[in-house]
């Protein structure tokens, strides 16, 4: 059962967290090109894979409860586990509270701009959202990189 849990945890980490980090760290490209379809796709991808990342946590809990050589692999008291969980929560909150709404606002502004708004207003709105999206995406990417470091080095255990 240990190998199955490890397999599922790693598989979902690769196929859920990988695309999530890619989507949030490259989302500002659509903003720089003022492509509302690409922006909406980035927002949708970030939402879907943020929700899918819950599976990584669930399989991680299952893995944590497994025993190896008569000893549990981890517990909530272990620094690397509770800190990883906290960082994951922060990354998902940043995605849903900062990044996705900024992408949606930018997409709306671009669509409104194509319908006749002033070009200067459009550029200002998109530029402010581009900085927000790039910063939030970078932070989310760094948070997930720190989580990987915690999973590999397991400080406090």
N, C-alpha and C positions, 0 to 999 in steps of 0.2 A: 504494500500500500504506500510505503514511503516513496518509492520510485514513481508511482503513478501520480501522487500529489506533487512531487517535484516537477515531473513532466508537465502537468497541467498548469502549474504556477509559472514555469518558464515559458511555455507556449503562449499563454494569455498575456504575459508581460511583453513578449516579442510582438504578437499580433494585435494587441490593444494599445499598449503604452507607446510602442514604436510609431505607429501612425498618428497617435495623439501628439507626440512631441514634434513630429514632422509637420503636422498641420498647424500647430500654434507657432512654431518658429519660422515658418515660411508664409504665414498668412498676410504679412504686410506687402508681399509681392503684388497681390491683387489690388491693394490700395494704391501702390505706386503706379500701376498701369490703369487705374480707375476702371477696373473690370468688375461690374456688380455680380456677374455670374460666378467668377472665381472667388469673390469675397463671400458670397452666400454659401458656396461649396465649402470654403474653409470653416465658416461658422458651423455648418451642419456636421462636418467631419469632426470638429472639436467636440461638439455636443455628444455625438454618437460614441466616439472612442473614450470620452470621459466617463460616460455611463458604463461602457464595456470594461473599463479599468476596475470596476467593482469586482469583477470575476478574479482579477489578479489578487485582490485582497482576500476574497473568500477562499481561494485555493491556498493562499499564504497561511490563513488560519488553519486550514486542514493540514498543511505541511508542518506548521508549528507544533501541532499536537502529536505528531508521529514520534516514534522512539527509534533511536539508533544506539546500539550497544547498551540497551537498558535505560537510556537517558533521553528525556524529551529534547527535541531540537531547539526549542525556545519557549519563552513565556512572555506575557505582557509586561512583566517586570524587567525584561532585558532592554537595555537602552536602545539597541539597534532596532528592535521591533517597534516600541512605542514611538520612537523618533521617526522611523520610516512611515508609520501610519499617520502621524501628525503632518509630516511633509506632504504626503499624498493628499490629505484633506485640504491643505493649503493650496496645493497645485490645482485641484479640482475646483475649489472656490474661486481662485483667480481666473480660471478658464470660464466659469459660468457667470461670474459677477463683473469681470473687467473685460476680458477678451471677446467673448461672444457678443455682448451688447455693443461694444465698440465696432465690431465688424458689421453688425446689423445697422447701426446708425450710419456708418460710412456708406453702406450699400444703398440705404434709403436716400442719403444726400446725393449720391451719384445719380440715382434714378430720377430724383427731383431736379437735379441740374440738367439732365438731358431733356427735361420737359420745360426748360426755359428759365431757371434761376440764374442769377448773376454768376459769371465765371469765377470772380474773386471770392464770393461766398462759398462756392463749391470747393475751391482749392484750400481755403482756410479750414473748412470742416473736415475734409479728407486728410489734410496734413496733421491736424491735431489727433485724429483717430489713428493715423499711421504710427505716430510716436507711441501712443498708448498700446497699440497692438504689438509693436516690435518689443517694447519693454516688457509687457506681460508675457509674451511668448518666450522671450529670453529667460525670464524668471522661472517660468514653468519648466523649460528645458533644463535649467540648472538644478531645480528641485528634484527632478527625476534622476539626474546624474548623481546627485548626492544620495538619493535612495539606493541607487545601484552600488555606490561605494559602501554604504552601510550594510547592504546585503552581503557583499563580498568580505569585508573586513570584520564585521560583527563586533564593534567595540562594546565593552562591558560584559562580554560573555567569556 
